Amino acid sequence: MGASDAVQVHFVQQDAWTMEEEEIYDVIASNGLNIYVDDEQAQALYAQFLKALKPRGVLVTSFLTPPPMLDAQSPWKMDQLDMAALAKQRALMQDVIDAQWIHFRTEQVMYKHLVDAGVMDVKVIYDSKGGVSNGCGL
């Protein structure tokens, strides 16, 4: 690739809840915002992202699937997880931080949110342990 073929990239960091732009972004990446809000607010957020994307733009987002103790159909690969590290993380989030923001979502729920928000093409890519997923949409 020569200098004349260089692609210019411009990064913007802003409050996703107050976005007002329309059709100006090629890609929007949102990692983890949906764990802080209920289903209705999450779907509204995706609709807002889609409004800000150019036609054929791409939304990259993530979601946290429910663990096996909450959903028998969980995709978590428990045999591949470090149980001691998982216990420490749980203790930190629940006992120390008292996190109140965990909103787990199944792939089916996430898919419905994205499609209902107007995403035309959804692709889900799981991490190697099956717990955190990335959804891509056009």
C-alpha positions as a printed NumPy array, in Angstrom:
array([[  0.   ,   0.   ,   0.   ],
       [  1.493,   3.302,  -1.084],
       [  1.109,   6.698,   0.532],
       [ -1.678,   7.6  ,  -1.899],
       [ -3.622,   4.527,  -0.702],
       [ -3.504,   5.523,   2.97 ],
       [ -6.786,   5.51 ,   4.833],
       [ -7.554,   8.316,   7.229],
       [ -9.04 ,   7.269,  10.541],
       [-10.7  ,   9.629,  12.983],
       [-11.626,   8.409,  16.462],
       [-14.343,  10.015,  18.55 ],
       [-15.036,   9.32 ,  22.198],
       [-18.323,  10.674,  23.46 ],
       [-21.306,  10.04 ,  25.685],
       [-23.366,   7.396,  23.89 ],
       [-26.513,   8.452,  25.721],
       [-26.46 ,  11.947,  24.233],
       [-25.454,  11.226,  20.63 ],
       [-27.369,  13.384,  18.169],
       [-25.394,  12.772,  14.976],
       [-27.093,  11.234,  11.967],
       [-25.397,   9.108,   9.299],
       [-21.834,  10.295,   9.913],
       [-19.967,   7.257,  11.289],
       [-18.632,   4.273,   9.356],
       [-18.123,   2.228,  12.527],
       [-19.378,   2.533,  16.09 ],
       [-17.83 ,   0.341,  18.789],
       [-19.595,  -0.035,  22.108],
       [-18.13 ,  -2.469,  24.608],
       [-20.275,  -3.294,  27.609],
       [-22.696,  -0.368,  27.814],
       [-25.663,  -2.719,  27.692],
       [-24.787,  -4.311,  31.046],
       [-25.765,  -1.065,  32.776],
       [-29.306,  -0.769,  31.429],
       [-32.489,  -2.764,  31.093],
       [-33.653,  -4.306,  27.812],
       [-35.717,  -1.305,  26.702],
       [-32.861,   1.139,  27.267],
       [-30.39 ,  -1.172,  25.517],
       [-32.59 ,  -1.44 ,  22.434],
       [-33.015,   2.358,  22.376],
       [-29.232,   2.718,  22.538],
       [-28.782,   0.446,  19.512],
       [-31.391,   2.424,  17.582],
       [-29.491,   5.618,  18.428],
       [-26.242,   4.06 ,  17.216],
       [-27.875,   3.011,  13.951],
       [-29.161,   6.532,  13.386],
       [-25.588,   7.825,  13.736],
       [-24.137,   5.247,  11.32 ],
       [-23.776,   5.884,   7.616],
       [-25.714,   3.54 ,   5.339],
       [-23.848,   0.198,   5.411],
       [-22.019,   1.324,   8.547],
       [-20.995,  -1.254,  11.135],
       [-21.935,  -1.473,  14.817],
       [-19.606,  -3.567,  16.967],
       [-20.965,  -4.232,  20.427],
       [-20.621,  -6.824,  23.149],
       [-22.871,  -8.574,  25.612],
       [-22.421, -10.816,  28.611],
       [-24.236, -14.131,  28.442],
       [-25.782, -15.582,  31.604],
       [-23.657, -18.068,  33.538],
       [-24.83 , -21.684,  33.864],
       [-26.216, -21.111,  37.373],
       [-28.689, -18.609,  35.883],
       [-29.412, -20.307,  32.556],
       [-29.143, -24.011,  31.797],
       [-28.551, -23.132,  28.117],
       [-25.54 , -20.953,  28.943],
       [-22.763, -21.073,  26.329],
       [-20.074, -20.748,  29.019],
       [-17.396, -23.438,  28.73 ],
       [-16.974, -24.032,  32.443],
       [-14.263, -26.66 ,  31.95 ],
       [-12.08 , -23.968,  30.354],
       [-12.535, -21.309,  33.033],
       [-10.186, -20.585,  35.906],
       [-12.641, -21.15 ,  38.761],
       [-10.419, -19.42 ,  41.346],
       [-10.224, -16.301,  39.182],
       [-13.974, -16.447,  38.56 ],
       [-14.63 , -16.666,  42.326],
       [-12.356, -13.658,  42.945],
       [-14.103, -11.652,  40.248],
       [-17.507, -12.496,  41.695],
       [-16.374, -11.55 ,  45.22 ],
       [-14.943,  -8.272,  43.961],
       [-18.05 ,  -7.337,  41.984],
       [-20.644,  -8.451,  44.534],
       [-19.001,  -8.088,  47.942],
       [-16.544,  -5.247,  47.488],
       [-17.972,  -3.043,  44.747],
       [-21.617,  -4.108,  45.223],
       [-22.143,  -3.85 ,  41.47 ],
       [-25.794,  -3.367,  40.531],
       [-25.279,  -3.247,  36.801],
       [-25.178,  -6.824,  35.619],
       [-27.694,  -7.399,  32.847],
       [-26.943, -10.72 ,  31.239],
       [-28.43 , -11.363,  27.804],
       [-28.71 , -14.494,  25.74 ],
       [-27.745, -14.479,  22.091],
       [-31.444, -14.707,  21.188],
       [-32.345, -11.647,  23.278],
       [-29.4  ,  -9.684,  21.9  ],
       [-30.309, -10.662,  18.345],
       [-33.905,  -9.498,  18.889],
       [-32.754,  -6.16 ,  20.329],
       [-30.476,  -5.494,  17.376],
       [-33.017,  -6.527,  14.738],
       [-35.812,  -4.572,  16.458],
       [-33.506,  -1.536,  16.49 ],
       [-33.046,  -1.865,  12.721],
       [-29.834,  -3.863,  12.307],
       [-30.03 ,  -5.699,   8.994],
       [-27.271,  -8.277,   9.403],
       [-26.204,  -9.652,  12.799],
       [-23.115, -11.783,  13.366],
       [-22.213, -13.091,  16.833],
       [-18.646, -14.071,  17.669],
       [-18.066, -15.719,  21.053],
       [-14.866, -15.481,  23.026],
       [-12.972, -18.725,  23.514],
       [-14.76 , -19.451,  26.81 ],
       [-18.278, -18.71 ,  25.523],
       [-19.097, -15.997,  28.055],
       [-18.531, -12.651,  26.385],
       [-19.852, -12.139,  22.918],
       [-19.335,  -9.548,  20.254],
       [-22.159,  -8.694,  17.958],
       [-21.591,  -7.076,  14.608],
       [-24.346,  -5.488,  12.636],
       [-24.94 ,  -3.62 ,   9.417]])
